[in-house]
Every structure is written in C-alpha cells, then in structure tokens.
Amino acid sequence: MDLKTKKPPVPADTHDEVDRWIAGVMPAMNSVVSALDHLIRDHLKDARFAIKWGKAYYGCPQFGWCIELAAYHVSVNVVFLNGDKLHKPPVLGDASRYVKIKSLEELESAQLLAWIKESCGMPGWRAD
C-alpha cells in the first residue's frame, strides 16, 4: 500500500473502537487478534488507536502510526507501516512489510516480538 497518497486515520480518544472491532473479528481469529492487541499495547508508549478501512491501527504522537492489524478468516496480517526500515524486515510487502499469523503459538516467535518492539519505537506513517 502506498501510504504517501492516503490520509492517516484519526486517533480515537479511547480503545473502545478497537475493542468493538476485535469483538467482530471471525471467531477463529478472535483470540489471535486479542492477544496481538495486548502484545502491541505492551510495547507502545503513549498509544493511540484507530479503525480505518476495517483495520485496526496502532501508533503514538511521537512516531505516528506504526502497526496495522487486518483480520481475515484464517489469518491476521500484522502490517509494520515502517517495515522496510526494520532490521531483518518481514519478506511480505514493500515499504509496509507484514507477516501472516494463523495461531496463538505463532505469537511466541522471538522475531515477531522483535519486529513489534522495533516498529513501536521508530517513526511510522504520519500526515506531515
């Protein structure tokens, strides 16, 4: 996705909108999305949240939007909006890189955690 031509989401005042989005995710992926949400929030300081285009966005005022979650029937895409700048970036995608998560066990990956930590601590998608 070419983010340069798109307008970033407007942050919500609370996490409520993301909670509603998580509740509406396919039952098979609900626990995966919920666990990813907690994992991202554990590593994002001064977190901001939004829902746009049917996806959840995570960011902070300092860096902008860094992670997008897109839930499907059999997987959840964890999109690193600053992915091409990550150390050893995921292979899927272009400037935004992503991984497909299909189970809770995949959340135990040291590499996934490293990408989340790194993405949450560097500039991402901003309007400016």
N, CA, C and O atoms as CSV, one atom per row, in Angstrom:
chain,resi,resn,atom,element,x,y,z
A,1,MET,N,N,0.847,-1.168,0.000
A,1,MET,CA,C,0.000,0.000,0.000
A,1,MET,C,C,0.898,1.238,0.000
A,1,MET,O,O,1.820,1.336,0.809
A,2,ASP,N,N,0.631,2.172,-0.897
A,2,ASP,CA,C,1.384,3.418,-0.954
A,2,ASP,C,C,0.753,4.416,0.011
A,2,ASP,O,O,-0.259,5.046,-0.298
A,3,LEU,N,N,1.360,4.547,1.168
A,3,LEU,CA,C,0.794,5.400,2.212
A,3,LEU,C,C,0.951,6.882,1.905
A,3,LEU,O,O,0.247,7.704,2.491
A,4,LYS,N,N,1.848,7.239,1.010
A,4,LYS,CA,C,2.084,8.650,0.695
A,4,LYS,C,C,0.857,9.328,0.107
A,4,LYS,O,O,0.695,10.541,0.241
A,5,THR,N,N,-0.003,8.561,-0.539
A,5,THR,CA,C,-1.181,9.133,-1.185
A,5,THR,C,C,-2.446,8.992,-0.344
A,5,THR,O,O,-3.522,9.408,-0.774
A,6,LYS,N,N,-2.332,8.420,0.831
A,6,LYS,CA,C,-3.501,8.176,1.687
A,6,LYS,C,C,-3.442,9.047,2.932
A,6,LYS,O,O,-2.366,9.415,3.404
A,7,LYS,N,N,-4.605,9.364,3.447
A,7,LYS,CA,C,-4.707,10.146,4.679
A,7,LYS,C,C,-4.697,9.201,5.878
A,7,LYS,O,O,-5.489,8.260,5.924
A,8,PRO,N,N,-3.808,9.438,6.856
A,8,PRO,CA,C,-3.753,8.559,8.035
A,8,PRO,C,C,-5.059,8.603,8.823
A,8,PRO,O,O,-5.818,9.567,8.723
A,9,PRO,N,N,-5.319,7.551,9.610
A,9,PRO,CA,C,-6.513,7.530,10.460
A,9,PRO,C,C,-6.466,8.631,11.518
A,9,PRO,O,O,-5.400,9.129,11.879
A,10,VAL,N,N,-7.627,8.987,11.992
A,10,VAL,CA,C,-7.740,9.932,13.101
A,10,VAL,C,C,-7.789,9.106,14.385
A,10,VAL,O,O,-8.622,8.210,14.511
A,11,PRO,N,N,-6.895,9.403,15.344
A,11,PRO,CA,C,-6.879,8.606,16.581
A,11,PRO,C,C,-8.172,8.753,17.377
A,11,PRO,O,O,-8.756,9.835,17.454
A,12,ALA,N,N,-8.600,7.650,17.960
A,12,ALA,CA,C,-9.767,7.663,18.845
A,12,ALA,C,C,-9.331,8.110,20.237
A,12,ALA,O,O,-8.153,8.026,20.585
A,13,ASP,N,N,-10.280,8.580,21.018
A,13,ASP,CA,C,-9.985,9.019,22.385
A,13,ASP,C,C,-9.724,7.845,23.319
A,13,ASP,O,O,-9.029,7.986,24.325
A,14,THR,N,N,-10.284,6.685,22.982
A,14,THR,CA,C,-10.144,5.508,23.839
A,14,THR,C,C,-9.867,4.275,22.968
A,14,THR,O,O,-9.781,4.372,21.744
A,15,HIS,N,N,-9.733,3.151,23.603
A,15,HIS,CA,C,-9.512,1.877,22.921
A,15,HIS,C,C,-10.847,1.214,22.553
A,15,HIS,O,O,-10.848,0.140,21.951
A,16,ASP,N,N,-11.971,1.827,22.898
A,16,ASP,CA,C,-13.295,1.226,22.712
A,16,ASP,C,C,-13.582,0.807,21.272
A,16,ASP,O,O,-14.136,-0.267,21.037
A,17,GLU,N,N,-13.215,1.633,20.326
A,17,GLU,CA,C,-13.469,1.324,18.916
A,17,GLU,C,C,-12.714,0.056,18.494
A,17,GLU,O,O,-13.246,-0.766,17.748
A,18,VAL,N,N,-11.484,-0.098,18.970
A,18,VAL,CA,C,-10.703,-1.305,18.680
A,18,VAL,C,C,-11.315,-2.506,19.385
A,18,VAL,O,O,-11.347,-3.600,18.821
A,19,ASP,N,N,-11.803,-2.321,20.608
A,19,ASP,CA,C,-12.476,-3.415,21.317
A,19,ASP,C,C,-13.683,-3.924,20.520
A,19,ASP,O,O,-13.896,-5.132,20.421
A,20,ARG,N,N,-14.465,-3.009,19.956
A,20,ARG,CA,C,-15.627,-3.399,19.150
A,20,ARG,C,C,-15.172,-4.123,17.876
A,20,ARG,O,O,-15.786,-5.104,17.458
A,21,TRP,N,N,-14.091,-3.627,17.267
A,21,TRP,CA,C,-13.555,-4.272,16.068
A,21,TRP,C,C,-13.104,-5.698,16.392
A,21,TRP,O,O,-13.407,-6.629,15.646
A,22,ILE,N,N,-12.389,-5.868,17.494
A,22,ILE,CA,C,-11.924,-7.200,17.907
A,22,ILE,C,C,-13.117,-8.131,18.124
A,22,ILE,O,O,-13.082,-9.289,17.708
A,23,ALA,N,N,-14.169,-7.634,18.769
A,23,ALA,CA,C,-15.358,-8.457,19.025
A,23,ALA,C,C,-16.018,-8.926,17.730
A,23,ALA,O,O,-16.667,-9.972,17.709
A,24,GLY,N,N,-15.858,-8.160,16.653
A,24,GLY,CA,C,-16.473,-8.503,15.379
A,24,GLY,C,C,-15.618,-9.360,14.458
A,24,GLY,O,O,-16.060,-9.740,13.374
A,25,VAL,N,N,-14.398,-9.665,14.881
A,25,VAL,CA,C,-13.497,-10.489,14.072
A,25,VAL,C,C,-14.020,-11.916,14.030
A,25,VAL,O,O,-14.672,-12.375,14.968
A,26,MET,N,N,-13.734,-12.611,12.941
A,26,MET,CA,C,-14.128,-14.018,12.809
A,26,MET,C,C,-13.755,-14.786,14.069
A,26,MET,O,O,-12.649,-14.618,14.581
A,27,PRO,N,N,-14.651,-15.624,14.579
A,27,PRO,CA,C,-14.381,-16.341,15.830
A,27,PRO,C,C,-13.054,-17.099,15.851
A,27,PRO,O,O,-12.390,-17.150,16.886
A,28,ALA,N,N,-12.665,-17.680,14.733
A,28,ALA,CA,C,-11.422,-18.458,14.697
A,28,ALA,C,C,-10.189,-17.595,14.929
A,28,ALA,O,O,-9.160,-18.097,15.381
A,29,MET,N,N,-10.279,-16.302,14.627
A,29,MET,CA,C,-9.128,-15.407,14.755
A,29,MET,C,C,-9.256,-14.432,15.926
A,29,MET,O,O,-8.348,-13.642,16.183
A,30,ASN,N,N,-10.379,-14.491,16.630
A,30,ASN,CA,C,-10.622,-13.537,17.703
A,30,ASN,C,C,-9.558,-13.583,18.796
A,30,ASN,O,O,-9.080,-12.535,19.230
A,31,SER,N,N,-9.184,-14.769,19.244
A,31,SER,CA,C,-8.181,-14.863,20.308
A,31,SER,C,C,-6.809,-14.413,19.814
A,31,SER,O,O,-6.031,-13.854,20.587
A,32,VAL,N,N,-6.503,-14.647,18.550
A,32,VAL,CA,C,-5.226,-14.208,17.979
A,32,VAL,C,C,-5.179,-12.683,17.932
A,32,VAL,O,O,-4.186,-12.075,18.332
A,33,VAL,N,N,-6.251,-12.068,17.442
A,33,VAL,CA,C,-6.305,-10.604,17.360
A,33,VAL,C,C,-6.229,-9.990,18.751
A,33,VAL,O,O,-5.502,-9.018,18.962
A,34,SER,N,N,-6.961,-10.540,19.686
A,34,SER,CA,C,-6.953,-10.023,21.053
A,34,SER,C,C,-5.552,-10.104,21.664
A,34,SER,O,O,-5.096,-9.156,22.303
A,35,ALA,N,N,-4.878,-11.222,21.468
A,35,ALA,CA,C,-3.519,-11.380,22.005
A,35,ALA,C,C,-2.549,-10.421,21.325
A,35,ALA,O,O,-1.685,-9.846,21.986
A,36,LEU,N,N,-2.681,-10.243,20.017
A,36,LEU,CA,C,-1.821,-9.286,19.306
A,36,LEU,C,C,-2.050,-7.870,19.808
A,36,LEU,O,O,-1.097,-7.113,19.995
A,37,ASP,N,N,-3.306,-7.510,20.026
A,37,ASP,CA,C,-3.651,-6.191,20.553
A,37,ASP,C,C,-2.924,-5.944,21.875
A,37,ASP,O,O,-2.334,-4.881,22.067
A,38,HIS,N,N,-2.963,-6.905,22.774
A,38,HIS,CA,C,-2.288,-6.759,24.073
A,38,HIS,C,C,-0.775,-6.684,23.910
A,38,HIS,O,O,-0.113,-5.888,24.576
A,39,LEU,N,N,-0.238,-7.501,23.037
A,39,LEU,CA,C,1.204,-7.516,22.806
A,39,LEU,C,C,1.688,-6.168,22.264
A,39,LEU,O,O,2.703,-5.641,22.720
A,40,ILE,N,N,0.977,-5.625,21.312
A,40,ILE,CA,C,1.354,-4.325,20.740
A,40,ILE,C,C,1.246,-3.234,21.797
A,40,ILE,O,O,2.159,-2.422,21.947
A,41,ARG,N,N,0.133,-3.212,22.532
A,41,ARG,CA,C,-0.053,-2.173,23.552
A,41,ARG,C,C,0.990,-2.258,24.658
A,41,ARG,O,O,1.323,-1.241,25.265
A,42,ASP,N,N,1.513,-3.452,24.931
A,42,ASP,CA,C,2.568,-3.604,25.940
A,42,ASP,C,C,3.861,-2.908,25.528
A,42,ASP,O,O,4.674,-2.562,26.385
A,43,HIS,N,N,4.062,-2.698,24.227
A,43,HIS,CA,C,5.324,-2.147,23.734
A,43,HIS,C,C,5.188,-0.769,23.098
A,43,HIS,O,O,6.165,-0.237,22.571
A,44,LEU,N,N,4.016,-0.192,23.137
A,44,LEU,CA,C,3.779,1.110,22.518
A,44,LEU,C,C,3.515,2.147,23.601
A,44,LEU,O,O,2.488,2.100,24.279
A,45,LYS,N,N,4.427,3.065,23.757
A,45,LYS,CA,C,4.275,4.117,24.766
A,45,LYS,C,C,3.326,5.196,24.258
A,45,LYS,O,O,3.365,5.563,23.083
A,46,ASP,N,N,2.470,5.704,25.150
A,46,ASP,CA,C,1.510,6.758,24.810
A,46,ASP,C,C,0.673,6.358,23.588
A,46,ASP,O,O,0.516,7.134,22.646
A,47,ALA,N,N,0.143,5.140,23.625
A,47,ALA,CA,C,-0.544,4.543,22.477
A,47,ALA,C,C,-1.788,5.313,22.049
A,47,ALA,O,O,-2.528,5.864,22.864
A,48,ARG,N,N,-1.981,5.324,20.742
A,48,ARG,CA,C,-3.184,5.847,20.099
A,48,ARG,C,C,-3.728,4.735,19.218
A,48,ARG,O,O,-2.976,3.892,18.728
A,49,PHE,N,N,-5.041,4.741,19.021
A,49,PHE,CA,C,-5.698,3.675,18.277
A,49,PHE,C,C,-6.673,4.266,17.281
A,49,PHE,O,O,-7.165,5.380,17.456
A,50,ALA,N,N,-6.947,3.502,16.228
A,50,ALA,CA,C,-7.951,3.922,15.249
A,50,ALA,C,C,-8.417,2.704,14.464
A,50,ALA,O,O,-7.736,1.682,14.385
A,51,ILE,N,N,-9.600,2.854,13.889
A,51,ILE,CA,C,-10.115,1.885,12.939
A,51,ILE,C,C,-10.334,2.652,11.641
A,51,ILE,O,O,-10.998,3.689,11.628
A,52,LYS,N,N,-9.771,2.134,10.550
A,52,LYS,CA,C,-9.969,2.731,9.235
A,52,LYS,C,C,-9.881,1.606,8.214
A,52,LYS,O,O,-9.040,0.715,8.333
A,53,TRP,N,N,-10.755,1.650,7.206
A,53,TRP,CA,C,-10.785,0.634,6.157
A,53,TRP,C,C,-10.981,-0.772,6.738
A,53,TRP,O,O,-10.525,-1.752,6.149
A,54,GLY,N,N,-11.658,-0.876,7.890
A,54,GLY,CA,C,-11.927,-2.175,8.503
A,54,GLY,C,C,-10.708,-2.814,9.154
A,54,GLY,O,O,-10.676,-4.027,9.360
A,55,LYS,N,N,-9.714,-2.008,9.475
A,55,LYS,CA,C,-8.479,-2.495,10.089
A,55,LYS,C,C,-8.166,-1.664,11.324
A,55,LYS,O,O,-8.587,-0.512,11.441
A,56,ALA,N,N,-7.418,-2.269,12.246
A,56,ALA,CA,C,-7.023,-1.561,13.467
A,56,ALA,C,C,-5.624,-0.971,13.275
A,56,ALA,O,O,-4.736,-1.607,12.708
A,57,TYR,N,N,-5.454,0.257,13.761
A,57,TYR,CA,C,-4.171,0.951,13.662
A,57,TYR,C,C,-3.664,1.295,15.050
A,57,TYR,O,O,-4.431,1.642,15.947
A,58,TYR,N,N,-2.343,1.189,15.203
A,58,TYR,CA,C,-1.669,1.457,16.470
A,58,TYR,C,C,-0.533,2.434,16.206
A,58,TYR,O,O,0.238,2.276,15.260
A,59,GLY,N,N,-0.447,3.444,17.062
A,59,GLY,CA,C,0.622,4.416,16.915
A,59,GLY,C,C,0.762,5.253,18.166
A,59,GLY,O,O,0.170,4.956,19.204
A,60,CYS,N,N,1.554,6.306,18.053
A,60,CYS,CA,C,1.753,7.234,19.167
A,60,CYS,C,C,2.043,8.617,18.599
A,60,CYS,O,O,2.463,8.735,17.448
A,61,PRO,N,N,1.824,9.669,19.392
A,61,PRO,CA,C,2.052,11.027,18.896
A,61,PRO,C,C,3.490,11.266,18.420
A,61,PRO,O,O,3.709,11.989,17.448
A,62,GLN,N,N,4.448,10.672,19.089
A,62,GLN,CA,C,5.848,10.894,18.738
A,62,GLN,C,C,6.211,10.334,17.364
A,62,GLN,O,O,6.933,10.986,16.608
A,63,PHE,N,N,5.721,9.130,17.025
A,63,PHE,CA,C,6.155,8.452,15.813
A,63,PHE,C,C,5.101,8.304,14.724
A,63,PHE,O,O,5.441,7.973,13.588
A,64,GLY,N,N,3.833,8.541,15.040
A,64,GLY,CA,C,2.779,8.294,14.064
A,64,GLY,C,C,2.310,6.848,14.144
A,64,GLY,O,O,2.516,6.175,15.154
A,65,TRP,N,N,1.679,6.374,13.073
A,65,TRP,CA,C,1.130,5.023,13.022
A,65,TRP,C,C,2.217,4.039,12.661
A,65,TRP,O,O,2.936,4.237,11.681
A,66,CYS,N,N,2.349,2.966,13.449
A,66,CYS,CA,C,3.419,2.000,13.197
A,66,CYS,C,C,2.912,0.609,12.828
A,66,CYS,O,O,3.580,-0.098,12.074
A,67,ILE,N,N,1.760,0.200,13.330
A,67,ILE,CA,C,1.270,-1.164,13.072
A,67,ILE,C,C,-0.207,-1.135,12.702
A,67,ILE,O,O,-0.998,-0.373,13.257
A,68,GLU,N,N,-0.549,-1.988,11.750
A,68,GLU,CA,C,-1.935,-2.187,11.329
A,68,GLU,C,C,-2.246,-3.676,11.501
A,68,GLU,O,O,-1.422,-4.530,11.175
A,69,LEU,N,N,-3.431,-3.976,12.009
A,69,LEU,CA,C,-3.898,-5.365,12.069
A,69,LEU,C,C,-5.062,-5.512,11.104
A,69,LEU,O,O,-6.024,-4.744,11.141
A,70,ALA,N,N,-4.956,-6.513,10.238
A,70,ALA,CA,C,-6.025,-6.837,9.292
A,70,ALA,C,C,-6.432,-8.284,9.534
A,70,ALA,O,O,-5.635,-9.200,9.329
A,71,ALA,N,N,-7.664,-8.490,9.969
A,71,ALA,CA,C,-8.136,-9.833,10.322
A,71,ALA,C,C,-8.921,-10.438,9.162
A,71,ALA,O,O,-9.782,-9.790,8.567
A,72,TYR,N,N,-8.606,-11.685,8.858
A,72,TYR,CA,C,-9.278,-12.432,7.798
A,72,TYR,C,C,-9.837,-13.724,8.383
A,72,TYR,O,O,-9.777,-13.922,9.597
A,73,HIS,N,N,-10.370,-14.592,7.556
A,73,HIS,CA,C,-10.993,-15.837,8.027
A,73,HIS,C,C,-10.003,-16.787,8.696
A,73,HIS,O,O,-10.328,-17.419,9.702
A,74,VAL,N,N,-8.797,-16.889,8.141
A,74,VAL,CA,C,-7.847,-17.887,8.637
A,74,VAL,C,C,-6.523,-17.308,9.118
A,74,VAL,O,O,-5.642,-18.052,9.548
A,75,SER,N,N,-6.375,-15.994,9.050
A,75,SER,CA,C,-5.122,-15.386,9.497
A,75,SER,C,C,-5.334,-13.925,9.850
A,75,SER,O,O,-6.360,-13.323,9.536
A,76,VAL,N,N,-4.333,-13.383,10.508
A,76,VAL,CA,C,-4.293,-11.959,10.826
A,76,VAL,C,C,-2.985,-11.429,10.262
A,76,VAL,O,O,-1.910,-11.946,10.567
A,77,ASN,N,N,-3.084,-10.395,9.441
A,77,ASN,CA,C,-1.872,-9.769,8.940
A,77,ASN,C,C,-1.435,-8.707,9.941
A,77,ASN,O,O,-2.210,-7.824,10.311
A,78,VAL,N,N,-0.186,-8.808,10.370
A,78,VAL,CA,C,0.427,-7.781,11.198
A,78,VAL,C,C,1.285,-6.968,10.237
A,78,VAL,O,O,2.329,-7.426,9.773
A,79,VAL,N,N,0.825,-5.754,9.948
A,79,VAL,CA,C,1.488,-4.901,8.964
A,79,VAL,C,C,2.318,-3.863,9.705
A,79,VAL,O,O,1.802,-3.087,10.508
A,80,PHE,N,N,3.604,-3.866,9.420
A,80,PHE,CA,C,4.513,-2.883,10.003
A,80,PHE,C,C,4.606,-1.730,9.009
A,80,PHE,O,O,5.242,-1.852,7.962
A,81,LEU,N,N,3.969,-0.618,9.342
A,81,LEU,CA,C,3.870,0.504,8.422
A,81,LEU,C,C,5.226,1.147,8.147
A,81,LEU,O,O,5.378,1.884,7.172
A,82,ASN,N,N,6.203,0.872,8.995
A,82,ASN,CA,C,7.579,1.327,8.807
A,82,ASN,C,C,8.478,0.116,8.508
A,82,ASN,O,O,9.681,0.140,8.772
A,83,GLY,N,N,7.874,-0.927,7.960
A,83,GLY,CA,C,8.504,-2.233,7.830
A,83,GLY,C,C,9.787,-2.290,7.034
A,83,GLY,O,O,10.668,-3.089,7.352
A,84,ASP,N,N,9.921,-1.454,5.993
A,84,ASP,CA,C,11.143,-1.513,5.205
A,84,ASP,C,C,12.348,-0.947,5.951
A,84,ASP,O,O,13.482,-1.062,5.484
A,85,LYS,N,N,12.104,-0.339,7.103
A,85,LYS,CA,C,13.190,0.207,7.919
A,85,LYS,C,C,13.569,-0.707,9.092
A,85,LYS,O,O,14.510,-0.417,9.831
A,86,LEU,N,N,12.833,-1.805,9.255
A,86,LEU,CA,C,13.123,-2.742,10.332
A,86,LEU,C,C,14.401,-3.524,10.044
A,86,LEU,O,O,14.746,-3.779,8.890
A,87,HIS,N,N,15.091,-3.898,11.113
A,87,HIS,CA,C,16.240,-4.781,10.995
A,87,HIS,C,C,15.706,-6.163,10.624
A,87,HIS,O,O,14.841,-6.691,11.324
A,88,LYS,N,N,16.192,-6.746,9.560
A,88,LYS,CA,C,15.689,-8.037,9.074
A,88,LYS,C,C,14.171,-7.979,8.883
A,88,LYS,O,O,13.444,-8.727,9.537
A,89,PRO,N,N,13.681,-7.104,7.999
A,89,PRO,CA,C,12.225,-6.938,7.841
A,89,PRO,C,C,11.541,-8.189,7.319
A,89,PRO,O,O,12.169,-9.029,6.676
A,90,PRO,N,N,10.238,-8.308,7.601
A,90,PRO,CA,C,9.469,-9.420,7.026
A,90,PRO,C,C,9.579,-9.382,5.502
A,90,PRO,O,O,9.782,-8.318,4.917
A,91,VAL,N,N,9.448,-10.522,4.875
A,91,VAL,CA,C,9.631,-10.587,3.418
A,91,VAL,C,C,8.395,-10.157,2.629
A,91,VAL,O,O,8.523,-9.750,1.475
A,92,LEU,N,N,7.218,-10.237,3.215
A,92,LEU,CA,C,5.996,-9.875,2.502
A,92,LEU,C,C,5.798,-8.361,2.507
A,92,LEU,O,O,6.018,-7.705,3.526
A,93,GLY,N,N,5.386,-7.813,1.374
A,93,GLY,CA,C,5.097,-6.389,1.276
A,93,GLY,C,C,6.191,-5.620,0.575
A,93,GLY,O,O,7.120,-6.196,0.009
A,94,ASP,N,N,6.061,-4.291,0.624
A,94,ASP,CA,C,7.059,-3.413,0.021
A,94,ASP,C,C,7.550,-2.445,1.088
A,94,ASP,O,O,8.310,-2.851,1.967
A,95,ALA,N,N,7.146,-1.183,1.044
A,95,ALA,CA,C,7.543,-0.260,2.118
A,95,ALA,C,C,6.913,-0.690,3.442
A,95,ALA,O,O,7.569,-0.677,4.483
A,96,SER,N,N,5.645,-1.069,3.392
A,96,SER,CA,C,4.994,-1.687,4.550
A,96,SER,C,C,5.252,-3.181,4.440
A,96,SER,O,O,4.972,-3.784,3.404
A,97,ARG,N,N,5.776,-3.772,5.480
A,97,ARG,CA,C,6.051,-5.217,5.465
A,97,ARG,C,C,5.096,-5.898,6.432
A,97,ARG,O,O,4.645,-5.286,7.400
A,98,TYR,N,N,4.787,-7.159,6.172
A,98,TYR,CA,C,3.826,-7.835,7.044
A,98,TYR,C,C,4.116,-9.312,7.184
A,98,TYR,O,O,4.860,-9.914,6.409
A,99,VAL,N,N,3.490,-9.870,8.215
A,99,VAL,CA,C,3.509,-11.310,8.447
A,99,VAL,C,C,2.072,-11.765,8.646
A,99,VAL,O,O,1.221,-11.009,9.115
A,100,LYS,N,N,1.820,-13.016,8.279
A,100,LYS,CA,C,0.504,-13.630,8.488
A,100,LYS,C,C,0.595,-14.503,9.727
A,100,LYS,O,O,1.462,-15.372,9.822
A,101,ILE,N,N,-0.295,-14.271,10.666
A,101,ILE,CA,C,-0.351,-15.042,11.901
A,101,ILE,C,C,-1.621,-15.880,11.864
A,101,ILE,O,O,-2.715,-15.353,11.663
A,102,LYS,N,N,-1.469,-17.195,12.060
A,102,LYS,CA,C,-2.612,-18.101,11.985
A,102,LYS,C,C,-2.971,-18.761,13.306
A,102,LYS,O,O,-4.031,-19.373,13.428
A,103,SER,N,N,-2.078,-18.638,14.315
A,103,SER,CA,C,-2.349,-19.314,15.591
A,103,SER,C,C,-1.721,-18.554,16.745
A,103,SER,O,O,-0.822,-17.732,16.561
A,104,LEU,N,N,-2.215,-18.847,17.937
A,104,LEU,CA,C,-1.639,-18.243,19.144
A,104,LEU,C,C,-0.178,-18.656,19.330
A,104,LEU,O,O,0.626,-17.885,19.853
A,105,GLU,N,N,0.159,-19.859,18.907
A,105,GLU,CA,C,1.536,-20.341,19.062
A,105,GLU,C,C,2.524,-19.467,18.286
A,105,GLU,O,O,3.663,-19.289,18.718
A,106,GLU,N,N,2.103,-18.929,17.160
A,106,GLU,CA,C,2.986,-18.078,16.359
A,106,GLU,C,C,3.313,-16.768,17.070
A,106,GLU,O,O,4.291,-16.102,16.729
A,107,LEU,N,N,2.503,-16.399,18.048
A,107,LEU,CA,C,2.760,-15.164,18.799
A,107,LEU,C,C,3.960,-15.315,19.730
A,107,LEU,O,O,4.462,-14.326,20.264
A,108,GLU,N,N,4.413,-16.532,19.921
A,108,GLU,CA,C,5.566,-16.781,20.781
A,108,GLU,C,C,6.885,-16.611,20.033
A,108,GLU,O,O,7.954,-16.793,20.616
A,109,SER,N,N,6.820,-16.267,18.755
A,109,SER,CA,C,8.012,-16.089,17.938
A,109,SER,C,C,8.845,-14.906,18.439
A,109,SER,O,O,8.337,-13.795,18.595
A,110,ALA,N,N,10.127,-15.164,18.687
A,110,ALA,CA,C,11.039,-14.098,19.115
A,110,ALA,C,C,11.157,-13.038,18.027
A,110,ALA,O,O,11.282,-11.851,18.330
A,111,GLN,N,N,11.117,-13.457,16.758
A,111,GLN,CA,C,11.235,-12.492,15.658
A,111,GLN,C,C,10.027,-11.566,15.596
A,111,GLN,O,O,10.182,-10.365,15.378
A,112,LEU,N,N,8.823,-12.110,15.784
A,112,LEU,CA,C,7.619,-11.273,15.787
A,112,LEU,C,C,7.713,-10.238,16.899
A,112,LEU,O,O,7.443,-9.059,16.669
A,113,LEU,N,N,8.086,-10.657,18.080
A,113,LEU,CA,C,8.222,-9.719,19.206
A,113,LEU,C,C,9.275,-8.658,18.902
A,113,LEU,O,O,9.073,-7.487,19.223
A,114,ALA,N,N,10.384,-9.041,18.295
A,114,ALA,CA,C,11.432,-8.075,17.943
A,114,ALA,C,C,10.905,-7.042,16.953
A,114,ALA,O,O,11.182,-5.852,17.100
A,115,TRP,N,N,10.145,-7.481,15.943
A,115,TRP,CA,C,9.571,-6.549,14.976
A,115,TRP,C,C,8.589,-5.598,15.641
A,115,TRP,O,O,8.593,-4.402,15.348
A,116,ILE,N,N,7.745,-6.112,16.533
A,116,ILE,CA,C,6.774,-5.256,17.226
A,116,ILE,C,C,7.504,-4.212,18.067
A,116,ILE,O,O,7.185,-3.025,17.995
A,117,LYS,N,N,8.477,-4.644,18.859
A,117,LYS,CA,C,9.234,-3.703,19.696
A,117,LYS,C,C,9.923,-2.647,18.848
A,117,LYS,O,O,9.864,-1.458,19.162
A,118,GLU,N,N,10.574,-3.075,17.777
A,118,GLU,CA,C,11.309,-2.134,16.932
A,118,GLU,C,C,10.357,-1.163,16.234
A,118,GLU,O,O,10.612,0.040,16.199
A,119,SER,N,N,9.269,-1.679,15.682
A,119,SER,CA,C,8.305,-0.840,14.972
A,119,SER,C,C,7.682,0.203,15.896
A,119,SER,O,O,7.456,1.342,15.487
A,120,CYS,N,N,7.404,-0.183,17.135
A,120,CYS,CA,C,6.782,0.735,18.104
A,120,CYS,C,C,7.748,1.826,18.575
A,120,CYS,O,O,7.320,2.783,19.221
A,121,GLY,N,N,9.013,1.703,18.272
A,121,GLY,CA,C,9.999,2.670,18.744
A,121,GLY,C,C,10.656,3.473,17.645
A,121,GLY,O,O,11.733,4.034,17.845
A,122,MET,N,N,10.014,3.538,16.471
A,122,MET,CA,C,10.605,4.304,15.376
A,122,MET,C,C,9.517,4.995,14.558
A,122,MET,O,O,8.356,4.588,14.612
A,123,PRO,N,N,9.877,6.046,13.794
A,123,PRO,CA,C,8.876,6.766,13.014
A,123,PRO,C,C,8.105,5.864,12.050
A,123,PRO,O,O,8.657,4.958,11.427
A,124,GLY,N,N,6.821,6.147,11.956
A,124,GLY,CA,C,5.939,5.388,11.085
A,124,GLY,C,C,5.203,6.303,10.118
A,124,GLY,O,O,5.787,7.241,9.576
A,125,TRP,N,N,3.929,6.031,9.902
A,125,TRP,CA,C,3.106,6.766,8.937
A,125,TRP,C,C,2.521,8.005,9.604
A,125,TRP,O,O,1.823,7.905,10.613
A,126,ARG,N,N,2.805,9.159,9.041
A,126,ARG,CA,C,2.315,10.439,9.576
A,126,ARG,C,C,1.737,11.268,8.454
A,126,ARG,O,O,2.022,11.035,7.279
A,127,ALA,N,N,0.927,12.233,8.823
A,127,ALA,CA,C,0.349,13.147,7.840
A,127,ALA,C,C,1.371,14.167,7.357
A,127,ALA,O,O,1.231,14.695,6.254
A,128,ASP,N,N,2.390,14.456,8.149
A,128,ASP,CA,C,3.339,15.516,7.777
A,128,ASP,C,C,4.502,15.038,6.977
A,128,ASP,O,O,5.365,15.833,6.606
